[in-house]
Amino acid sequence: MTNQKFLLTAFIIPLLTMGAGCTPLSTTTPVSQPVTVQTTSTPDSSLTPTDSLASVSHTPSSDGERTIVAAEPDETWVLYTNKALGYSVNTPTKGGNTPTWEMKYVDQSDPHIINGCYYYLNPTPKNPPQGDIVVVSDGTKFCHTKIELGDSPSIFIVDEYATIVGKKIIVVEFKKGITDASVFVASDYQKSLDGIMGTFQMNY
């Protein structure tokens, strides 16, 4: 019996000693995983649409503002709504001039922001700032910038439409790859983008 107590004690004590340095599961800090931010997420719940581009200086390439008209969406268009920031925009899903697009939320201190305009590439002497101010039907003003990358016949076009909401800037970015510049009509494509942005509405 004494030998059994001795063996039991000899077995339990090392187990207790090993367990003394363990961290309880309830206090273990999980390893954070990369998070993909969805375009419908709210970057800052304190944002309010109180500021506008009218109060920010710009360096557009042309004088004055350009008013754009909304396109007439059909059944192939999709309504994108951000309820947190209170805006919506319609976007097409089919057609030769249909671009890929995404919504970005950036700080006004972002290096791509200059005078309230968003540039896909930071402006340089070889890539001077170009842009114009466009106004949609509800009066919201956007700084529109465009850049073309590559050479004909293969061209990559990026258009940025930026407007200020609270302390953030909303950027609607359109991208279009052109594999045959000979059949691409730039004026028609620009009209298509303006038609999309013309559907933008601040619902506040």
Summary of the structure (lengths in Angstrom):
residues: 204
radius of gyration: 27.3
end to end distance: 82.9
largest distance: 101.1
contacts: 507
relative contact order: 0.20
helix: 20%
strand: 34%
